[in-house]
Amino acid sequence: MSNAKEILKYCPNYYNIVNFDFQDDDVLSEKIVSIYKKYIFSINTNNKDDISKVEKLDKVLGSYLKDYLFRSTLQEEILTIRVKKDNNILRSFVDNIIKIFANYQENTTRKIYISKWI
């Protein structure tokens, strides 16, 4: 049990993510939350890379709840993820979710529109 408490230190959005009330027909979001829970409780807390990835995933899913545009983008792009059989499927899936978020952030924050006043 102490391992779970230690993991939750790195996941400030855990309770918001787990207790979020999705629409009844939103099966994909329920699967994403299920993957989130499986992944964070399967890491090695002594591995700095695993902890860093859990913190990133928590941030991504926190944004997933707050940002409707990102939620729709992730739901579209998650269907195109390809995972090789020889890799750890859960880890590959989480890496792809983080990569989709990084691309989303880059594309939405880099486009700045400057209006021209006459």
VEXDREN-2710 file (C-alpha; in Angstrom, 1 decimal):
% VEXDREN-2710
k/r/px/py/pz
1/MET/0.0/0.0/0.0
2/SER/2.9/2.4/0.7
3/ASN/3.9/1.9/-3.0
4/ALA/0.5/3.2/-4.1
5/LYS/0.8/6.3/-1.9
6/GLU/4.3/6.9/-3.2
7/ILE/3.0/6.7/-6.8
8/LEU/0.1/9.1/-6.1
9/LYS/2.6/11.7/-5.0
10/TYR/3.6/12.0/-8.6
11/CYS/0.0/12.2/-9.9
12/PRO/-1.7/15.3/-8.6
13/ASN/-4.6/14.8/-11.1
14/TYR/-5.2/11.2/-10.2
15/TYR/-8.5/11.7/-8.4
16/ASN/-9.8/14.2/-11.0
17/ILE/-9.0/11.7/-13.8
18/VAL/-10.4/8.6/-12.1
19/ASN/-13.6/10.3/-10.9
20/PHE/-14.3/12.3/-14.0
21/ASP/-17.9/11.8/-15.3
22/PHE/-17.7/11.1/-19.0
23/GLN/-20.7/10.8/-21.3
24/ASP/-22.4/7.4/-21.4
25/ASP/-21.3/6.7/-25.0
26/ASP/-17.7/7.8/-24.4
27/VAL/-16.1/4.3/-24.2
28/LEU/-12.7/5.5/-25.5
29/SER/-12.2/7.8/-22.5
30/GLU/-13.0/5.0/-20.1
31/LYS/-10.4/2.9/-21.8
32/ILE/-7.8/5.7/-21.6
33/VAL/-8.4/6.1/-17.9
34/SER/-8.2/2.3/-17.4
35/ILE/-4.8/2.3/-19.2
36/TYR/-3.7/5.2/-17.0
37/LYS/-4.5/3.3/-13.8
38/LYS/-2.8/0.1/-15.0
39/TYR/0.3/2.0/-16.1
40/ILE/0.9/4.1/-13.1
41/PHE/0.6/1.2/-10.7
42/SER/2.9/-1.0/-12.7
43/ILE/6.0/1.2/-12.7
44/ASN/9.1/0.8/-10.7
45/THR/9.3/3.7/-8.2
46/ASN/13.1/3.4/-8.1
47/ASN/13.4/4.2/-11.8
48/LYS/13.6/7.9/-12.6
49/ASP/12.5/7.5/-16.2
50/ASP/9.3/5.7/-15.1
51/ILE/8.5/8.4/-12.6
52/SER/9.1/11.1/-15.2
53/LYS/6.8/9.3/-17.6
54/VAL/4.0/8.9/-15.0
55/GLU/4.2/12.7/-14.2
56/LYS/3.9/13.4/-18.0
57/LEU/1.0/11.0/-18.4
58/ASP/-0.8/12.6/-15.4
59/LYS/-0.3/16.0/-17.0
60/VAL/-1.5/14.8/-20.3
61/LEU/-4.7/13.3/-18.9
62/GLY/-5.3/16.3/-16.8
63/SER/-5.2/18.4/-20.0
64/TYR/-7.4/15.7/-21.6
65/LEU/-10.1/16.5/-19.1
66/LYS/-9.9/20.3/-19.3
67/ASP/-9.3/20.9/-23.0
68/TYR/-12.1/19.8/-25.3
69/LEU/-10.0/20.4/-28.4
70/PHE/-7.2/18.2/-27.1
71/ARG/-9.7/15.5/-26.1
72/SER/-11.1/15.3/-29.6
73/THR/-7.6/15.4/-31.1
74/LEU/-6.4/12.5/-28.9
75/GLN/-9.6/10.5/-29.6
76/GLU/-9.0/10.8/-33.3
77/GLU/-5.3/10.1/-33.3
78/ILE/-5.4/7.3/-30.7
79/LEU/-7.2/5.1/-33.2
80/THR/-4.2/5.2/-35.6
81/ILE/-1.6/4.0/-33.1
82/ARG/0.3/1.0/-34.2
83/VAL/2.2/-1.1/-31.6
84/LYS/4.7/-3.9/-32.4
85/LYS/4.0/-7.3/-30.9
86/ASP/7.5/-7.6/-29.4
87/ASN/7.3/-4.4/-27.4
88/ASN/5.6/-3.7/-24.1
89/ILE/2.1/-2.8/-25.3
90/LEU/1.1/-0.7/-22.3
91/ARG/4.4/1.3/-22.4
92/SER/4.2/1.9/-26.1
93/PHE/0.6/3.1/-25.9
94/VAL/1.5/5.5/-23.1
95/ASP/4.5/6.8/-25.1
96/ASN/2.3/7.5/-28.1
97/ILE/-0.3/9.3/-25.9
98/ILE/2.5/11.6/-24.6
99/LYS/3.8/12.1/-28.2
100/ILE/0.4/13.1/-29.4
101/PHE/0.1/15.6/-26.6
102/ALA/3.6/17.1/-27.4
103/ASN/2.5/17.5/-31.1
104/TYR/-0.7/19.1/-30.0
105/GLN/1.0/21.6/-27.8
106/GLU/3.5/22.4/-30.5
107/ASN/0.9/22.9/-33.1
108/THR/-1.5/25.0/-31.0
109/THR/1.0/27.2/-29.3
110/ARG/3.2/27.9/-32.3
111/LYS/0.4/29.4/-34.4
112/ILE/0.1/33.0/-33.4
113/TYR/-2.2/35.3/-35.4
114/ILE/-1.3/39.0/-35.4
115/SER/-4.0/41.2/-36.7
116/LYS/-3.1/44.2/-38.8
117/TRP/-4.7/47.5/-37.8
118/ILE/-5.3/50.1/-40.4
END
